[in-house]
Amino acid sequence: METLIGVFEQQLGLEGVWALSAAYSVCIGSLLGFITVYAMFAIWMERKVAAHMQVRMGPMETGAWHGWAQSIADAVKLLFKEDIIPSQSNKVMFWIAPAVVFCGVFAGFIVIPFALGLQIADLNLGIFFLISIASIEVIGVIMAGWASNSKYSLFGAIREAAQVVSYEIPTATALLVPILVVGSFRLDDFNLWQEANGWLIFHSPWMMLAGLVFFISSLAGCKRAPFDLPEAESELVSGFHTEYSGMRFSFFFLEEYASMFVASAVMATLWFGGWTIPFVDMSTWTDPDSFGLSDVAVTSIGIVVLLAKTFFFIFVQMWLRWTLPRLRVDQVMTLGYKYLVPWGFVALVMTAIFKYYGWGWFPN
Amino acid sequence: MLDFMFIFFASLALLGGLLMAFHPNIVHSAFALVAALFGVAGLYWTLGADFLGATQVLLYVGGITVLLLFAVMLSTRDAARISIARYALMAPIVGLLGAFLVTTGKALVPIVRAAGGALGPTEPTTEKIGNLFMDPTAFMLPFEILAVLLLVVLVGAITLARRGEEDAA
């Protein structure tokens, strides 16, 4: 961000506020573009994964090669659909809700480090900012459920509220474990620590436990199967977004896939080294003595490494969705409070002991 | 830029608070409270208290108001409507406040600066807060007492919630 402002000030001769606005516009625009393209790809990927798990082919016709253009066709269809607002709904809330939901996830993207120096806001608060801003999303879901004036929507929203509030506890507890070892909230500090020491997941068995707890509770946070009770289509039509159609519906869809990306990117960054390769200092690759790569090439390699890890976790999320049946409401609460929260605390306390005595599979 | 942010978040907090107090529909009031609390979080941020701002969003916007909404939503839409129309009272207040903010909002900024507000991201505060909490000469005792108090509250809530169960059994 600062670099971008500098570029606008020096290269293009823009002043103060104008350079700032231009930098903001470029950041927001590129992020929106990235989320849209990624969501289209992820939806196509989800349909393909689902199909192959059920021994089908999935979309094959649109765009000739394995139906790659199916999502683009769907997006165009959604754009041109009639915009329906139920007459008995609360118009203002109905209108604001998709924007609130999307804002919560969108704000999370600004702290994710995509490569060396490629991060919109290098906040010192990094991961803490991310989990706090992501909690806004649930407000939008409740808004949507209430404003729709439909029983199914309201039930979906209430389930979502209960589920997200419950699973915020194990998520935060599990996130504290790598924070404890690295000693920072800043996301790039995790990357640099793991570049020097190796992936945090191999730090100790307790770190693995914390990773597992985080992954399971992030599934619940993203409303993904087996925790997709807020939109359980066998009981609630499609939950809190039953009354939504067209463009507004696509915002909820975009939000679901965007939050999958954020959760997977956090998993990849905190436990699996983010954009770094263990024991390889990528910043030296620009030297003529080693590889003599350009800055752009090194940045691209970083992006590819992060995206590969992130897409692996997105694939696992899809895999679980098409493998596991949906849990009952009481089972979701039991898993959250009786298993994940104690496991999270055990991992936290044991990691604190390991860190104090310097135990673990590699030196602290 | 920061002056603008300060005025924006201050207006958000004030207008959200007013809307919460005067809106006839209780659900709308709850959502207005979300806006007000978010505005306060933004104010913390612009004044350099980044950790406090994020905590405000996490606990108040994402936690407490969700529970509040949870309870409010279970009331029906008719019962949620308070019968006295207080829009009439609200309109002049909002008008006056808006006029005040537009005219003097810029003038407020130096006052805040003079009062010791940093107005801008200074150095990160997380580490300092942590050190103060764990410093026996500073805030360690109140911090630990608060922790015990919260534990007592939790145990008490569970006891109250489970009492009916034992009677029924």
Interface residues (C-beta under 8 A of the other chain):
Chain A: V17 L20 M93 L123 N124 L125 F128 F129 I131 S132 I133 A134 S135 I136 V138 I139 I142 M143 G145 W146 N149 L154 A157 I158 A161 A162 V164 V165 E168 F185
Chain B: M1 V27 H28 F31 V34 F38 D50 F51 A54 T55 V57 L58 V61 G62 G63 T65 V66 L67 L69 F70 M73 L74 R77 P124 T126
